[in-house]
Amino acid sequence: MSDNSLRSIAIVGGGVAGWMAAAVLSRILRGKTAVTLFEGAAADSALPAEIGTLPALRGFHDLRLGIDEADLLRKTGGTFRLGTWFDDWSAKGASYFHPLGEIGANMNGIAFRHHWLKLREVGTLDAFADFSVAGMAARAGKFTRPSPDKRSVLSTLDYGYHLDLERYCAYLRDLAVSNGVLRRERQVAGARQHGEDGSIAALVLDDGSEAEADFFIDCTGILIGDTLKSGFEDWSDWLPCDRMISATSPGAVDLPPYTRATAHAAGWRWRTPLQDRSGNGIAYSSAHMSEDEALAILRKSDGSGEPRRTSFRSERRKIFRDRNVVALGPAAGALEPLEGASLHMIQVGISRLAEIFPGRDPSAIEAAEDNRVVASEFERLRDFLILHYKATRRDDSAFWNHCRTMAVPEPLERKIEQFQSRGRFVLYDEETFAESSWTAVMIGQGVIPARTDPILDSFPIEQLRQQAQRMHSIIGQGADSMPPHRVFLEKYCGAKAR
């Protein structure tokens, strides 16, 4: 059998997508395949300077990169993220928390959300998110790592990070270069194709020279789009924010372990806490708000640093993997930074590449499956973001009137209908977020089922109340046992957060 393994891989574009791919490939290939990254075409569209991540990145770091968490946070100024606090999304003046990880636990063989909804019908009840360790800890500004003891309520804790994008890229770059990746600071001007099948034979650099490789990872769009002509599927009707302005401010005194997302008349603004500063930004629809108006809102929310302006469009590439090219990062598509979406899709693309690794003779069957799975991941994550806009009672601006009344993709429409009817969920393959997250956002945005599980009608309401109170008390005790977020960081990774 002939050797079909790749001899060389070229990565076009640095940024977090390029260096994350380089770091992973250099580790799994162990020097058997030459990996070169052309950094001159770096691009990190739709990613702010300070990013929030999802829990899946921790597993990715462990499995793919062998990253020590304390070392990462120490060198990047990162903090822990228990979820997102939403203000003014479902209605002006309304707030809710979307915690990462489990919310409640099944009781009487029935999902906890039905118990919560049933008790809501008969009187006041603690907030849905307060039945999660992450929710209670976030409210108190506390953090600890999950307990390995499955009997402990702290074992249900889940978390992501807040990271400085530039320092995170540098961290990944150092990993990749130390494992043998060749870094070339050259601009890629185009590509030369093989005549027989149109695959890429070589990159054409800005000085006219060429760089040949067996396989290419495109983080800019110059190969998958400009050369191989794969277009985009436009989602801007559902996700109309197309501009971002970000700026930094001095670090928060309380260092909250969560991201804050506050809706405004034409989009939303965020606050992301790092050890030495806070990232502030605003996402808005240029069809509904001017840049000057957006900048004024950002300045009012304490974005005191030099503003960084970004244009983007929510979209995905129609084909991600074509012949001997795979698209990652901005070349694959863009989603606004709400809920850590953009960085997560980079991680998904790299994981798929590692799982269905190509040879020198590209397989159309493998590429088709890769394209199907990544497209599905993009679409399920897209629908989760759309839910935040669609499920609103706001009618105070043209932007929110558009969002509230727009038709949504059929899978999301079915999800909303099923939940509104009986509190049930339709989950598909390649879902990024679990039922607990969908429930938190549905309830937080004001989507309340017309009926709960009828089996609960056979239980005395006082029994249900006592069970919920016991659960709430145990969760509260677990959160109370945690140290303040800042104190945990100082002890865990030697961070001197200011």
N, C-alpha and C positions, 0 to 999 in steps of 0.2 A: 504494500500500500504506500503510495507516494505521500510525502510530507506536505500537508496543506496549511501548516501553521503560519501565522503572520510573522514576517521578518521585521517590519517597521510600521509604525503608526505615527501620523502627523495630526496634531491638534491645532486648529485654527482659532485663535483668540484666547486670551487669558481670562481674567475675571474669575469669579467663584466657580462657574461651570467648567472652564478649561482646567483650572488647577485642581478642582476636586476630581475630575476625570483622570488627570495625570497622576495624582497621588494614588488613586485606587489601582490604576493599571500598572503603575510601577511596582506596587506591592504584590499583585496577584501574578504578574508575569515574571518576576524575579530575575530581571535582566536578560531573559531569553528573547525578548522583542524590543528593538530600539524604539523609544518614545521621544518625540521631539515636539515641543510646544512653541508656536509662533505667537509671541505675546503682543506684537504691534497692533493687532486688531481686536484688542480687549473690548468687551461690552458687557454691561450689567444693567440693561434697561429694566424698568419696573422693580428695581431693588433699591430701597433707601440705604443711607449710610449705616443705619443701625437696624438690624433685622431680628424678627422673632421667628423661632423655629418650632417645629412639632416634635413630639416624643420620638417619632420614628428615626430622627437624625441620630439619637443616642445609639440605637442598635446598629445603624449604618456606620457610625464611628467605630464601634466595637468590632463588628464583623469585617468591614472592608478596610479599615485604616489602622486599627489598634491604637486609637487615640486615648490618652489618659485624660479624663475629664478635668481633674484639678489643674493639670498643666495647661490645657486649652483655655480655661477660664482665667487663669493667672496671666497668660500671655496675650489674651485678646480683650481683657477688661470685661469679660462677659458676666452675666447674672443668670439667675434661674427664672423660668417662666411657667406659672401654674395655669395660665389661661388668659382670657381677654375680658376686660370690663367694658361693657357697651353702654354708652349714654346717648339718649335722644334718638335712638334708632326706631323703635316701635312707635314712639310718640314723643313729642317734646316734653322733657321733664321725667321720662321713664328710664330706668336703668336695669340692667341684669348682668350676671357674670356667666361666661361660658368656661367651665373648668375643664382641664385636660384630665382624662382618666375616668374612673367609674363614678356614677352618681347613684347613691342608694344601693340596695341589693334586693333581689327577688324575695318576696315574702308570700307565704301560702301558695307557692308555686306560680306566682303571677309577677310580672315585671313591676318594679317599684314605681314607675311613672303612673301606673293605674291607681296605686294606693294614694299617691300624692294628689292626683286629680280628684279622686273620690273624696278625700278629706277637704280639698279645696271647696267642693260643692257645699259642705255643711259648716264651714266656718273658716277662721283665719288659720294660716299655716306658715311655717318658716319657708323662706325662699327655696326654690328647687335646688339651686346650686349649693345651698347650705347642708345638703345631704351628701356632699362629697368632701373628702379631706382637703382636696385642692381648693375648693370654694371657701371653706372655713379658714384655712391657713392664709389664703390670699387676703381675705377680709381683715385678718389680724396682722398682716405683714410678716408672716413667719415662713420658715422653710426648713426641711430636712430631707435627706434622701430616703427612698422607700425602704421599709423594713423587709429583710429576707424571710421573716417569720410570717407565713401565710395566715396564722391565727390573729395577727395584729392588724388593726384597721389601717395602720400606716403602710401596709403592703399594697393597698389599693391606690396609693399616690402615684401620679404620673406627671411628667414635666418636660418642658423644652428649655430653650435658652434664649437670651437676648445677646446678640453678638455684634461687634464692630465689623462691618463688612470688609474694610480694607485690611484690618489686622487678621481676620479669619482667612482671607485670601493669602496673605503673607505666610500664615501658619501652614496652609495646604501646600503652598509653593515650596517652603523649606522641606516639608516631608517628601514631596515629589523629587526635588533636585537631589536630596540626600540619598534617594533610591535610584539615581541614575538618569532621571529625565533631563534631556538637553533643552535648555532654554535659549531661544533665539528671539531677540528683540527686533523683528523685521515685520514689515507690513506685507500682507498677502494681497496681491493685485488681481488675481484671477486663477484659472486652472487650465491645464491641458488634459483633454480626455482621450481615452483609448478609442480608436476608430471603430472597432468591431462591436462593442456593447455600450459605449458611451460612459463607462465608469471613469473615475478620475485616475489619471496616470501621474500627475505631478502638480504641485502648487507653483504658480508663477509669482515671484516676489517682486517688490517694487523696483529693484534694480535690473529686472529682466532675467535674472537667474531662476533656476527651477529647483524644486525639492521633491524628489520622488518618495513614494511610500506605498505600502500595500493597502492600508486602510486609513480613512480620514474621519476625524471628529470635528464637526463644524459648530462653533459656538457664536458665529456671526451672521450666517445666512449666505455668505459669498459662494459656498459650494452647493448646499441643498436648494437654495433659492435662485441665485443668479445664474448658476451653471446648469443644475439639473431641473430647474423650473418647477419645483414644488411650491404651490401657493399656500395662502393662509385661509382658514375658515374664520370669518369675522364674527365676534360675539359682542360687539360694542352696543348693539341694541339692548342687550340684557345687562351688560356691565358698562354703563356709559361714562364712568370716570376715565379720562384719557390724559390727565396732567397730574404731576406731583411737584410739590416744592417742599424741600426739607431743610432743616437747620438744627443746630445743636444749642443746648443751654447747659449751665452748670448742673452737676449731679443732684438728684433729689435727696433731701435730708432723710426721708423715711425709706428710700430704696425699695419700692413695692415690687413684689415678685410676680408681676403681671403686666401685660400691655393694656393701655387704655385707648379705646377707639370711640371718638365722639362725633356723631353725625352733625352736619351743618346743612345749609339750604341747598347745596349742590354737590354733596359728597360726604367726606368724613376727614377727620384729622386724628393723628396718633401721637402717643407719647411712649417711648421705649427706654427704660432705664438701664444704663450701664454703670459700671463701678465709678467712673470718673466724670460722667456727663449723662444727659438725657437727650435722646433723639426725638425731635419734634417734626412732624410733617403734615401735609394736607394733600389729599387726593380729591380731585374735583373734575367736573365735566366742563370742558371749555365751551360747550354749547349753552351752558346755563350760568357760567360765572367767568368773569375776566381774571386775568393774572393779578392785576392790582387788588381786586377784591379778595382773592385767595391769599395773597401775601399779607394783607391787613389782618385776616383771621389768624394766620399763623403767628404773626408778631404779637397779637393779643394773647396767644396761648403760650408765650415765652419761648419763641424760637429766635434767640438772640444772635445766633451765629450767621455766617455768610450763607445766603440761600442757595440751594442747589436745585435747578429746574430740570425736569425730565418729562418728555412726551412719550406716550406709549399707547397701545391699543390692546384690549383683551382679545386674544385670538390663539389658535393653535395651527401648527403646520398640518397640511392635509396628509403628507407623507413624511415621516420622521427618519426612516431608514430606507435608502435607495441605493442599490448596487453596493459600492464599497464606501458609502458615506452614511454617518448617523448624525442627526442634529441634536444639540443639547442647549439648554439655557435659552437666550433670546432667539437663537436660530430655530428652536422647536416651538416657541410660543411665549406668550406673556399673560400673566394674571396679576392683578393688583396685589399689594402686599398684605391685604386683609387675611387674617388667620394663618399667616406663614405660608401662603400658597405657592409663591414663585420659587422659593428655595426648595420646597418639597418636590416640585416637578423635576428639578435638576437631579435630585437624589434618585427619583424614580427612573429617569432615563439612564443613569449610570448603572443602577442595579440591573435593569433589563439588559444592558450591554454586557455586564459581567455574567449574567445567567445564560444568555444566548450569544456566546462569544463567536465572532466570525472567523472564517479561515480565508485564505487567499482567493478561493473560488466562492464568491458570495452565493448564499442560498436564498432563492426567492421565497421558499416556504418559511424559513426562519424570519426573513424580513417582514413577511405578511403578518405573522403572529406578533412580532414585536410592534408593528404599527397598530395592530388591533388593540393590544393591551395598553400601550401608552396613550392612544386616543381615548380609550375608555376611562383611564385614570384622569386625564385632563377634563373630560366631560363630567365625571362625578364630582370632581373638585369645583369645577365651574358652577354646577347646580347648587352646591353648598353655599358658595358666595352669593349667587343670585337670590337665594332664600332671604338673606339679610336685607336685600332691597325690596323684594316683592312683598314680603310679609310685613307691612307697615301700615299704620293708620295715619301717617303724616299727610296732610293736604295743604301745607303752608307754602309750597313752592312748585314751580313747573317741573323741577327735577323729580321731586317725590310723587307728584301726580303721575308722571310718566312711569316711575318704578312700580307704583301701587297698582296701576291699571294694565301694565304690559302683559302680553301673553308670554308664557315661559316654556322651556323645552318640555316635551311630553313626559319624560321620566320624572322631572321635578313636579310637574302638575299632578302626576299620579301619587307621588309621595305626600304632597300637601293634602290631597283629597282623602287618602287613606287615614292620615293622622287626624284630620278634622272630623272624620266620620266616627272613628272608634279608638283613636290613639294607637293605631297599628302602623307598622313601617314596611315599606317595600325597599329592600336593600339589594343592590346589584353587585356583581363581581367588580373588583378593583375600586372599592370604596376606600377613600382616605380616612373618613371620619366614621366612628361607630355610632350605634343607636343613641348612646348617652349624649353625644355631641349634637346630633340632630334634634334630640328631645330638648336639650338646653336652649338651642336657638329657636326652635318652634315655639316653646312656651315663652321664652324671653321676648320674642317678637309678637306675641299675642295670639298665636295660633292655638286655640284650645279645643280639644275634641268635644263633640256633641254628646258622646256617651263614653263611659268607661267599660272595662271588662265586666260583663253581667255576673260572672261568678262571684265577684266581690259583694254583690247584694246579699249573699247568703251569710256574710260575716257581720257580726255586731260592729257598729261604727266605733264603739268605745274600744273594742279590741284592736281595730286598725289604728286608732289614735295612739294607744299605748305602745304598740309595736313601733310606730314611727317616732314617737318621743324617745324610746329607748335607743333606737338607731341614731337619732340626732345627738343624744347625749354622748354616746360612745365616740362618734365622729368628732364632736366638740372637744372631748377629753384628749383625743389624739392630736388635734390641732393645737390645743393649749400646751401640750408637752414639747412642742417644737421651739427652737430658739428664733429670735428675730432674723430675718433674711440677711441683714448686714453682718450680724454676729457669726452666722453659719459660714458666710463667704470668707470672713477673716480667718476662721479656724480651719476651714477646709482647703483653701488654696492660697492662704497667706495674702489675700487681697486686702488692700488698705483703701476701701471705698471712701470717697469724700462726698 
